[in-house]
Amino acid sequence: MFERDRAPEELPACAAALEELGADDLWVVEDLGWAGSISAAALALAATRRLRVGIGIAPVALRNPALLAMEVANLARVHPGRLVAGVGHGVPEWMRKVGAETPRKLALLEETIVAVRGLVAGETVTLHGREVTVDGLTLVHPAREVPPIVTGVVKPRSLELSGRVADGTILAEGAGPAELIAARKHIDAGRAAGDRPEHELIVFAYLHVSDDPERAAEATREMVTGQAAWLGVPPEELFTLIGPAADIPARVAALHEAGASTVILRPLGDDPEGQARIALEALGRVRQ
C-alpha cells in the first residue's frame, strides 16, 4: 500500500520500484483530506506495466455512480486487467464533514455497485433506486474488460451485501484469522443469494520489520492505537506483521489458511520500500 501521508509525487517511483521487486499489487488510499484514489491509481498504472493497482477505497457517498463509472472505465480500458475498484460506505465523521452522510448506507452501496458495473460493461443502465438514479445512460467508451468491484466493509449486513453483489471484500488492518473466518460466514451467506462467480478476500495488514519490540511499538503506536479504537478492540488484539522478518511468512500463511486470497502489506514508519523488500525477501517473492 502507498501510505496516505506520503507526497503524491513519490507515487510513480514507488510503484515502479515495487513492480521491479516483484510485488503483485499496489493499493492506493482515498481518505478525506489526503488524496483522491482515481488520480492516484492513474499515476501508479501509468508508471508500471504489470502491477495490479487497487483502489482502497472510494466512498460511494462522495462519488456519483455515473462519474465513478466513467473514471473506472477510462482506467480499465487503458490498463486492462490491472485495476481493482474498491468502494465502501466511507467514514461517517468524514462524510458528515462534507454533507455526504446518508441513513441508507446499504442501499447506496449496493445500487452504486450495480450501476457502476453495468455502465463500465457498456450496458444502457436505468436504475431508479432508493439512493441512486441513472436514467438510460450508456458510456461511449466502456471497458473492454470489466475490473473487479470490491467493497471495504466491516459489519455483518455489509459483509453479506458484499458477498451478494461484489467481486470481493477488503478486510481492514487488524483482521486476523479469527476475524476472517467470522467475516466469511456473512460473505458466504450473501454469495448464496447472489450470482457473482468468484469472490476475492483481500486483507490489509500493518507491516513494520524490526527485531526490537520497543522501537517497533514506538514507530507504529499512533496508527495501531487509532485503528484499534476504530475497530473497538484493544491494540494488542490487532493482527499485524509488526516484528522480525522471520515471523512474516507464518503470519501471512495464517491469513491465507483462514481464507485470504490477497494480503496487502501496509508499511509503517521509515523506508517503506525497504520494508517491502525485506518482507518480499522473507516470503521468497523478490524478483531476481
C-alpha positions as CSV (number, residue, x, y, z in Angstrom):
1,M,0.0,0.0,0.0
2,F,1.1,3.5,-0.8
3,E,0.8,5.2,2.6
4,R,-1.6,8.2,2.6
5,D,0.9,10.5,4.4
6,R,3.4,10.3,1.6
7,A,3.6,13.1,-1.0
8,P,1.8,12.1,-4.3
9,E,4.8,13.0,-6.3
10,E,6.5,9.9,-4.7
11,L,3.9,7.5,-6.1
12,P,5.2,6.8,-9.6
13,A,8.7,5.9,-8.4
14,C,7.3,3.8,-5.6
15,A,5.0,1.9,-8.0
16,A,7.9,1.3,-10.4
17,A,10.2,0.1,-7.6
18,L,7.6,-2.3,-6.2
19,E,6.9,-3.7,-9.6
20,E,10.7,-4.3,-10.1
21,L,10.8,-6.0,-6.7
22,G,8.2,-8.5,-7.8
23,A,5.1,-7.3,-5.9
24,D,1.7,-8.3,-7.4
25,D,-0.4,-5.4,-6.2
26,L,-0.1,-1.8,-5.2
27,W,-3.1,-0.2,-3.4
28,V,-3.8,3.5,-3.1
29,V,-6.0,5.2,-0.5
30,E,-8.8,7.6,-0.6
31,D,-9.1,9.3,2.8
32,L,-10.8,12.7,3.2
33,G,-8.1,15.4,3.1
34,W,-5.3,13.2,1.9
35,A,-5.6,12.1,-1.8
36,G,-8.1,11.1,-4.5
37,S,-7.9,7.5,-5.3
38,I,-8.7,7.7,-9.0
39,S,-5.9,10.1,-9.8
40,A,-3.6,8.1,-7.6
41,A,-4.5,4.9,-9.4
42,A,-3.9,6.6,-12.7
43,L,-0.4,7.7,-11.6
44,A,0.5,4.2,-10.4
45,L,-0.9,2.5,-13.5
46,A,1.0,4.8,-15.9
47,A,4.3,4.2,-14.1
48,T,4.1,0.4,-14.4
49,R,3.3,-2.3,-16.9
50,R,2.4,-5.4,-14.9
51,L,1.4,-4.3,-11.4
52,R,-2.2,-4.6,-10.4
53,V,-3.5,-1.4,-8.8
54,G,-6.2,-1.4,-6.2
55,I,-8.4,1.5,-5.1
56,G,-8.9,1.1,-1.3
57,I,-11.5,2.6,-1.1
58,A,-13.7,5.2,-2.8
59,P,-16.6,6.2,-0.5
60,V,-19.8,5.9,-2.5
61,A,-21.3,8.8,-0.6
62,L,-18.7,11.1,-2.3
63,R,-19.0,9.5,-5.7
64,N,-21.8,9.9,-8.2
65,P,-22.0,6.5,-9.8
66,A,-22.1,7.8,-13.3
67,L,-18.9,9.8,-12.8
68,L,-17.3,6.9,-10.9
69,A,-18.1,4.6,-13.8
70,M,-16.6,6.9,-16.3
71,E,-13.4,7.2,-14.3
72,V,-13.1,3.4,-13.7
73,A,-13.9,2.6,-17.4
74,N,-11.2,5.0,-18.6
75,L,-8.5,3.3,-16.4
76,A,-9.7,-0.2,-17.1
77,R,-9.8,0.5,-20.9
78,V,-6.3,1.8,-21.0
79,H,-4.9,-0.7,-18.5
80,P,-7.0,-3.9,-19.0
81,G,-6.8,-6.5,-16.2
82,R,-4.8,-4.3,-13.9
83,L,-7.4,-2.4,-11.9
84,V,-9.4,-3.3,-8.8
85,A,-12.2,-0.8,-8.0
86,G,-12.7,-0.7,-4.2
87,V,-15.7,1.1,-2.8
88,G,-17.3,1.4,0.6
89,H,-19.5,3.4,2.9
90,G,-16.9,6.0,3.9
91,V,-16.0,7.0,7.5
92,P,-19.2,8.6,8.9
93,E,-17.4,11.5,10.6
94,W,-15.7,12.4,7.3
95,M,-18.9,12.1,5.3
96,R,-20.6,14.4,7.7
97,K,-17.9,17.0,7.2
98,V,-18.8,17.3,3.6
99,G,-22.5,16.9,3.9
100,A,-22.5,13.4,2.2
101,E,-23.7,11.1,5.0
102,T,-26.9,9.1,4.3
103,P,-29.0,7.0,6.6
104,R,-29.5,4.4,3.8
105,K,-25.8,3.3,3.5
106,L,-26.6,-0.3,2.4
107,A,-28.9,0.8,-0.4
108,L,-26.4,3.4,-1.6
109,L,-23.5,0.9,-1.7
110,E,-25.5,-1.8,-3.5
111,E,-27.1,0.5,-6.0
112,T,-23.7,2.1,-6.8
113,I,-22.1,-1.3,-7.4
114,V,-24.9,-2.4,-9.7
115,A,-24.9,0.9,-11.7
116,V,-21.1,1.2,-12.0
117,R,-20.7,-2.4,-13.1
118,G,-23.4,-2.1,-15.8
119,L,-22.1,1.2,-17.1
120,V,-18.4,0.0,-17.2
121,A,-19.6,-3.1,-19.1
122,G,-21.2,-1.0,-21.8
123,E,-24.8,-1.6,-20.8
124,T,-27.5,1.0,-21.0
125,V,-28.4,1.4,-17.3
126,T,-31.7,2.5,-16.0
127,L,-31.9,2.4,-12.2
128,H,-34.4,4.3,-10.0
129,G,-33.3,3.1,-6.6
130,R,-33.7,4.4,-3.1
131,E,-30.4,6.3,-3.4
132,V,-29.2,6.1,-7.0
133,T,-30.8,7.4,-10.1
134,V,-29.5,6.6,-13.6
135,D,-31.9,7.1,-16.4
136,G,-30.9,5.4,-19.7
137,L,-27.2,6.1,-19.6
138,T,-24.6,4.4,-21.8
139,L,-20.9,5.0,-21.7
140,V,-19.3,5.8,-25.1
141,H,-16.0,4.2,-24.0
142,P,-16.8,1.3,-21.8
143,A,-14.1,-1.1,-20.5
144,R,-13.1,-4.0,-22.7
145,E,-12.5,-6.0,-19.6
146,V,-14.7,-5.1,-16.6
147,P,-12.5,-4.8,-13.5
148,P,-13.5,-6.4,-10.2
149,I,-15.6,-4.2,-7.9
150,V,-14.8,-5.0,-4.3
151,T,-16.0,-3.5,-1.0
152,G,-14.2,-2.3,2.0
153,V,-16.8,-3.1,4.8
154,V,-16.8,-4.3,8.4
155,K,-20.3,-5.0,9.8
156,P,-22.3,-8.2,9.2
157,R,-25.0,-6.8,6.9
158,S,-22.4,-5.0,4.8
159,L,-20.4,-8.2,4.5
160,E,-23.4,-10.1,3.4
161,L,-24.2,-7.4,0.8
162,S,-20.6,-7.7,-0.4
163,G,-20.9,-11.4,-0.9
164,R,-24.1,-11.0,-2.8
165,V,-23.2,-8.2,-5.3
166,A,-19.4,-7.5,-5.2
167,D,-16.5,-9.4,-6.6
168,G,-14.5,-9.3,-3.4
169,T,-14.3,-7.9,0.1
170,I,-11.5,-5.9,1.7
171,L,-11.0,-6.5,5.5
172,A,-9.3,-3.7,7.3
173,E,-6.0,-3.6,9.0
174,G,-6.0,-5.6,12.2
175,A,-8.1,-8.5,11.0
176,G,-6.6,-11.9,11.8
177,P,-7.5,-15.5,11.1
178,A,-10.4,-15.5,13.5
179,E,-11.9,-12.3,12.0
180,L,-11.5,-13.7,8.5
181,I,-13.4,-16.8,9.4
182,A,-16.2,-14.8,11.1
183,A,-16.4,-12.4,8.1
184,R,-16.5,-15.3,5.6
185,K,-19.7,-16.6,7.2
186,H,-21.5,-13.4,6.4
187,I,-19.9,-13.1,3.0
188,D,-20.8,-16.7,2.1
189,A,-24.4,-16.2,3.2
190,G,-24.5,-13.3,0.7
191,R,-22.9,-15.3,-2.0
192,A,-25.5,-18.0,-1.7
193,A,-28.2,-15.4,-2.5
194,G,-26.2,-13.7,-5.3
195,D,-24.8,-14.6,-8.7
196,R,-21.2,-13.4,-8.7
197,P,-18.9,-16.3,-10.0
198,E,-15.9,-15.5,-7.8
199,H,-15.1,-13.6,-4.6
200,E,-11.6,-12.3,-3.7
201,L,-11.0,-11.9,0.1
202,I,-8.4,-9.1,0.5
203,V,-6.8,-8.4,3.8
204,F,-4.8,-5.2,4.7
205,A,-2.1,-5.8,7.3
206,Y,0.2,-3.4,9.0
207,L,3.9,-4.1,8.4
208,H,6.9,-2.9,10.3
209,V,10.1,-5.0,10.3
210,S,12.2,-4.8,13.4
211,D,13.9,-7.1,15.9
212,D,13.5,-4.5,18.7
213,P,10.0,-4.7,20.2
214,E,10.2,-1.3,21.9
215,R,11.3,0.5,18.7
216,A,8.7,-1.2,16.7
217,A,6.0,-0.3,19.1
218,E,7.1,3.3,19.2
219,A,7.2,3.6,15.3
220,T,3.7,2.1,15.0
221,R,1.8,3.1,18.1
222,E,-0.2,6.0,16.7
223,M,-1.6,4.2,13.7
224,V,-2.2,0.9,15.6
225,T,-3.9,2.7,18.6
226,G,-6.1,4.7,16.2
227,Q,-7.1,1.6,14.3
228,A,-7.9,-0.4,17.4
229,A,-10.1,2.5,18.7
230,W,-12.0,2.5,15.3
231,L,-12.5,-1.3,15.5
232,G,-13.4,-1.1,19.2
233,V,-10.7,-3.6,20.3
234,P,-7.6,-3.3,22.5
235,P,-4.4,-2.5,20.4
236,E,-2.8,-5.8,21.4
237,E,-5.6,-7.7,19.8
238,L,-4.9,-6.4,16.3
239,F,-3.3,-8.9,13.9
240,T,-0.2,-7.3,12.4
241,L,3.1,-8.0,10.7
242,I,5.0,-5.9,13.2
243,G,8.2,-7.6,14.3
244,P,11.0,-9.7,13.0
245,A,11.2,-10.6,9.3
246,A,11.4,-14.2,10.2
247,D,7.8,-14.1,11.5
248,I,6.3,-12.7,8.3
249,P,5.9,-16.0,6.3
250,A,4.0,-17.8,9.1
251,R,1.7,-14.9,9.7
252,V,0.9,-14.4,6.0
253,A,0.3,-18.1,5.7
254,A,-2.1,-18.0,8.7
255,L,-4.2,-15.4,6.8
256,H,-4.2,-17.5,3.6
257,E,-5.2,-20.6,5.6
258,A,-8.1,-18.7,7.0
259,G,-9.4,-17.8,3.5
260,A,-7.5,-14.7,2.4
261,S,-6.9,-14.6,-1.4
262,T,-4.7,-11.5,-1.2
263,V,-2.7,-9.9,1.6
264,I,-1.8,-6.3,1.2
265,L,1.1,-5.0,3.4
266,R,0.9,-1.5,4.7
267,P,4.4,-0.4,5.8
268,L,4.5,1.9,8.8
269,G,7.5,4.1,9.7
270,D,10.6,5.0,7.8
271,D,11.7,3.5,4.5
272,P,8.5,1.8,3.3
273,E,10.1,0.4,0.1
274,G,12.9,-1.0,2.2
275,Q,10.5,-2.7,4.5
276,A,8.6,-4.0,1.5
277,R,11.8,-5.5,0.1
278,I,12.6,-7.2,3.4
279,A,9.0,-8.6,3.6
280,L,9.1,-9.9,0.0
281,E,12.5,-11.4,0.5
282,A,11.2,-13.2,3.6
283,L,8.3,-14.5,1.5
284,G,10.6,-15.6,-1.3
285,R,9.0,-13.2,-3.7
286,V,11.8,-10.8,-4.7
287,R,12.4,-11.0,-8.5
288,Q,15.9,-11.9,-9.4
